[in-house]
Amino acid sequence: MALPTQSRWPTPPQREYAFVKALFTFALETEFAPWCQLRKFRAADWGGLKLWCADADGLEIAVVLTGAGPKLARQAASQAINNGDDSPRFCISSGLAGGLRSEHRTNDLLVARAVFPENVRERDRVEDQIDSSEALVSFAAECGAKVVEHFLTTARVVGRSDEKKHLGQSADAVEMESFGVLSAAQERGVPAVAIRVISDTVDEDLPLDMNEVLTDAGKVSIPRVLGQVALHPGAVPGLMRLGRDSKRAAVTLCEFLDRYARRLAATGQFLQSKGGAGQ
């Protein structure tokens, strides 16, 4: 699905109260596209950063596509958050993830109490993890997400089942952006949360080395995918299955995020008046 044509972000209409702004991040367009079928987004330019905006019951939603990887995610989130009066009040890192434990199945919606980066080997070093906002985790649970302890953020796609099982000793799911996004939010004191949907389980090997198909901008290169398929033609059935499961997971995620946005709209003003969201 094509995203809306880019335009200048119009001034929000006057309301009796200021809009509550929530920044949602996705790595890739395919993760965000199903939300555009549920809600009318308008393209915008926010200080040179491309994003998409919508209104959900008084909650001003801003969506930024960061590209895959923690460095790109941190850079894009930091640019969106450090934007003066237009800075968001809440930040939600979202997208697809790989399951690291057998209890997490394809299409399961997870919200993490904390995230930590791949280079942390000793899980008792709590200073190397970033906690999600307790209130934002609670709202996610109310909307139907399963609360888990940890997401692991890596700088690469983890595709082998044996490695997933090993990583499952310290985390529930693996993804590539949440630590970057939450660290940018933490620096500015913005309450944040990591929400992910499982697209591949701990028992599955990915059909291709997905690291070979990502560009430096963190996007999937179709020519590189075709090149990998030419080298590994036996991967085609698995690649089709992964595409089907990922598309279904993205729909589940966006339907959840739309409910979640409306939940934030109902309580956002109260949270701001209390000076935060349970950090």
Secondary structure per residue as TSV (DSSP state, phi and psi in degrees):
chain	resnum	aa	ss	phi	psi
A	1	M	-	360.0	133.7
A	2	A	-	-77.7	142.3
A	3	L	-	-81.9	164.5
A	4	P	-	-60.0	151.0
A	5	T	-	-65.4	140.9
A	6	Q	-	-68.2	142.1
A	7	S	-	-150.8	173.5
A	8	R	-	-74.3	143.3
A	9	W	-	-72.7	113.7
A	10	P	-	-69.2	155.5
A	11	T	-	-65.0	130.1
A	12	P	-	-59.4	145.7
A	13	P	-	-63.2	153.8
A	14	Q	-	-69.2	134.6
A	15	R	-	-127.8	168.9
A	16	E	S	-69.3	-18.8
A	17	Y	S	-137.5	158.1
A	18	A	-	-69.5	142.8
A	19	F	-	-59.2	143.9
A	20	V	E	-87.3	125.2
A	21	K	E	-97.7	133.6
A	22	A	E	-127.9	126.3
A	23	L	E	-96.7	122.1
A	24	F	E	-109.7	132.7
A	25	T	E	-115.5	140.9
A	26	F	E	-129.4	152.8
A	27	A	S	-77.5	-44.7
A	28	L	S	-126.4	153.5
A	29	E	H	-59.2	-37.4
A	30	T	H	-64.1	-26.3
A	31	E	H	-74.1	-33.1
A	32	F	H	-89.7	-27.7
A	33	A	H	-51.2	-40.8
A	34	P	H	-61.3	-26.2
A	35	W	H	-67.2	-29.5
A	36	C	H	-68.2	-17.3
A	37	Q	H	-83.8	-17.2
A	38	L	H	-97.6	-28.0
A	39	R	S	-145.4	145.2
A	40	K	-	-80.9	110.1
A	41	F	-	-99.4	147.6
A	42	R	E	-118.2	137.7
A	43	A	E	-73.1	151.3
A	44	A	E	-150.4	164.2
A	45	D	E	-121.7	116.3
A	46	W	E	-116.2	90.9
A	47	G	T	61.0	35.5
A	48	G	T	89.9	-5.2
A	49	L	E	-99.2	126.8
A	50	K	E	-75.6	131.5
A	51	L	E	-151.7	175.9
A	52	W	E	-127.8	139.2
A	53	C	E	-127.3	152.2
A	54	A	E	-157.5	165.6
A	55	D	E	-114.8	125.1
A	56	A	E	-121.7	95.2
A	57	D	T	54.5	38.9
A	58	G	T	95.2	-5.4
A	59	L	E	-94.6	121.4
A	60	E	E	-84.9	113.2
A	61	I	E	-93.9	132.4
A	62	A	E	-123.0	128.6
A	63	V	E	-115.3	130.7
A	64	V	E	-124.2	135.9
A	65	L	E	-95.7	114.9
A	66	T	-	-89.7	-22.8
A	67	G	-	86.7	158.8
A	68	A	S	-80.1	135.8
A	69	G	S	119.4	146.0
A	70	P	H	-65.5	-35.6
A	71	K	H	-67.9	-46.0
A	72	L	H	-63.6	-40.1
A	73	A	H	-63.9	-44.2
A	74	R	H	-63.3	-42.2
A	75	Q	H	-62.2	-48.7
A	76	A	H	-67.3	-43.0
A	77	A	H	-64.7	-41.0
A	78	S	H	-63.0	-40.4
A	79	Q	H	-65.0	-38.7
A	80	A	H	-72.1	-37.5
A	81	I	H	-75.5	-40.8
A	82	N	S	-87.4	63.5
A	83	N	S	-127.1	39.4
A	84	G	G	61.7	-131.9
A	85	D	G	-66.9	-19.3
A	86	D	G	-91.5	8.9
A	87	S	-	-63.7	144.5
A	88	P	-	-72.8	158.3
A	89	R	S	-92.4	-24.9
A	90	F	E	-137.2	155.1
A	91	C	E	-136.4	129.0
A	92	I	E	-124.4	114.8
A	93	S	E	-87.7	122.0
A	94	S	E	-138.7	164.6
A	95	G	E	150.4	-164.5
A	96	L	E	-89.0	158.4
A	97	A	E	-149.7	159.3
A	98	G	E	-96.0	133.5
A	99	G	E	-72.8	141.4
A	100	L	-	-114.2	-2.6
A	101	R	S	-136.5	149.9
A	102	S	T	-65.1	-23.0
A	103	E	T	-75.1	-12.2
A	104	H	-	-99.8	114.8
A	105	R	-	-105.5	166.6
A	106	T	T	-55.7	133.4
A	107	N	T	84.6	0.8
A	108	D	-	-70.6	138.5
A	109	L	E	-101.2	119.8
A	110	L	E	-118.6	144.3
A	111	V	E	-125.2	131.8
A	112	A	E	-100.0	139.0
A	113	R	E	-70.1	-26.7
A	114	A	E	-157.4	159.0
A	115	V	E	-128.7	151.6
A	116	F	E	-144.8	155.2
A	117	P	E	-86.0	164.9
A	118	E	T	-62.8	-31.7
A	119	N	T	-76.5	-1.5
A	120	V	-	-86.5	115.6
A	121	R	-	-101.3	-26.2
A	122	E	-	-103.5	106.3
A	123	R	T	-72.1	-5.4
A	124	D	T	-85.6	-2.3
A	125	R	-	-86.4	79.8
A	126	V	G	-66.2	-17.7
A	127	E	G	-69.0	-15.4
A	128	D	G	-93.7	7.2
A	129	Q	S	-116.1	159.6
A	130	I	E	-119.4	127.0
A	131	D	E	-83.2	141.4
A	132	S	-	-74.2	156.9
A	133	S	-	-61.6	128.5
A	134	E	H	-60.1	-40.7
A	135	A	H	-66.1	-42.3
A	136	L	H	-67.5	-34.3
A	137	V	H	-64.4	-44.3
A	138	S	H	-61.2	-43.0
A	139	F	H	-63.3	-38.6
A	140	A	H	-63.2	-41.2
A	141	A	H	-62.7	-40.5
A	142	E	H	-62.3	-30.5
A	143	C	T	-87.1	-1.5
A	144	G	T	113.9	4.6
A	145	A	-	-79.9	150.9
A	146	K	E	-88.9	124.5
A	147	V	E	-81.0	127.1
A	148	V	E	-125.9	169.5
A	149	E	E	-80.4	-48.7
A	150	H	E	-141.6	142.1
A	151	F	E	-106.7	144.2
A	152	L	E	-103.6	124.8
A	153	T	E	-99.7	123.4
A	154	T	-	-117.5	165.0
A	155	A	S	-96.1	11.4
A	156	R	S	-148.1	160.2
A	157	V	-	-79.3	125.9
A	158	V	-	-93.5	112.9
A	159	G	-	-115.9	-15.6
A	160	R	-	-91.7	136.6
A	161	S	H	-60.6	-40.2
A	162	D	H	-64.3	-36.7
A	163	E	H	-71.8	-37.6
A	164	K	H	-59.6	-44.3
A	165	K	H	-62.2	-38.0
A	166	H	H	-65.6	-45.1
A	167	L	H	-67.8	-24.2
A	168	G	T	-66.2	-8.6
A	169	Q	T	-69.4	-20.3
A	170	S	T	-129.1	-5.7
A	171	A	-	-148.3	162.1
A	172	D	S	-93.6	-31.5
A	173	A	E	-150.6	156.5
A	174	V	E	-119.6	136.6
A	175	E	E	-150.5	-171.9
A	176	M	S	-126.9	4.8
A	177	E	S	-132.1	-25.2
A	178	S	H	-60.8	-40.3
A	179	F	H	-64.4	-39.2
A	180	G	H	-63.1	-43.8
A	181	V	H	-67.4	-47.9
A	182	L	H	-68.3	-30.9
A	183	S	H	-69.2	-36.6
A	184	A	H	-65.2	-40.4
A	185	A	H	-67.3	-40.5
A	186	Q	H	-61.4	-39.7
A	187	E	H	-60.7	-31.6
A	188	R	H	-97.9	-1.1
A	189	G	T	72.8	28.0
A	190	V	-	-94.5	122.7
A	191	P	-	-57.4	134.6
A	192	A	E	-141.6	163.1
A	193	V	E	-151.7	151.6
A	194	A	E	-110.6	121.1
A	195	I	E	-127.5	128.8
A	196	R	E	-140.2	154.9
A	197	V	E	-116.6	140.6
A	198	I	E	-79.0	124.0
A	199	S	E	-106.5	-21.2
A	200	D	E	-146.8	141.4
A	201	T	-	-94.1	171.9
A	202	V	T	-64.0	-25.2
A	203	D	T	-86.9	-2.9
A	204	E	-	-101.8	133.9
A	205	D	-	-87.6	134.5
A	206	L	-	-67.5	144.8
A	207	P	S	-68.8	-25.3
A	208	L	S	-132.6	163.2
A	209	D	-	-78.0	99.3
A	210	M	G	-67.9	-16.7
A	211	N	G	-65.1	-24.8
A	212	E	G	-78.4	-11.9
A	213	V	G	-108.6	0.3
A	214	L	B	-90.6	138.6
A	215	T	-	-85.9	173.6
A	216	D	T	-64.3	-22.2
A	217	A	T	-85.7	5.2
A	218	G	S	75.1	26.7
A	219	K	-	-113.6	156.6
A	220	V	B	-80.8	125.5
A	221	S	-	-93.7	115.7
A	222	I	H	-61.5	-43.2
A	223	P	H	-58.3	-37.4
A	224	R	H	-68.9	-36.8
A	225	V	H	-61.1	-46.6
A	226	L	H	-63.3	-36.7
A	227	G	H	-64.3	-41.5
A	228	Q	H	-67.7	-36.4
A	229	V	H	-65.5	-38.3
A	230	A	H	-62.9	-35.1
A	231	L	H	-77.7	-28.1
A	232	H	-	-132.7	70.0
A	233	P	G	-61.1	-25.4
A	234	G	G	-69.1	-9.4
A	235	A	G	-83.1	-8.1
A	236	V	H	-58.4	-48.6
A	237	P	H	-59.9	-42.1
A	238	G	H	-66.3	-35.5
A	239	L	H	-67.9	-38.3
A	240	M	H	-66.1	-39.4
A	241	R	H	-65.6	-42.8
A	242	L	H	-62.7	-41.2
A	243	G	H	-62.4	-41.9
A	244	R	H	-65.0	-46.0
A	245	D	H	-66.2	-38.1
A	246	S	H	-67.7	-39.9
A	247	K	H	-64.2	-43.6
A	248	R	H	-65.0	-39.5
A	249	A	H	-65.0	-38.7
A	250	A	H	-64.1	-38.5
A	251	V	H	-63.2	-46.1
A	252	T	H	-58.2	-44.5
A	253	L	H	-61.9	-47.9
A	254	C	H	-69.0	-34.9
A	255	E	H	-62.9	-40.6
A	256	F	H	-64.6	-46.8
A	257	L	H	-63.2	-31.6
A	258	D	H	-66.6	-41.2
A	259	R	H	-64.2	-41.5
A	260	Y	H	-64.6	-40.8
A	261	A	H	-60.6	-42.3
A	262	R	H	-67.1	-32.9
A	263	R	H	-66.6	-41.4
A	264	L	H	-64.6	-37.7
A	265	A	H	-61.4	-34.8
A	266	A	H	-72.4	-23.3
A	267	T	H	-125.1	-4.8
A	268	G	H	-60.6	-41.0
A	269	Q	H	-64.5	-38.5
A	270	F	H	-63.8	-44.9
A	271	L	H	-62.0	-41.2
A	272	Q	H	-65.4	-38.0
A	273	S	H	-67.5	-22.9
A	274	K	T	-89.7	-2.2
A	275	G	T	87.5	21.8
A	276	G	S	153.3	-179.0
A	277	A	S	-121.6	50.2
A	278	G	-	76.8	27.0
A	279	Q	-	-68.4	360.0
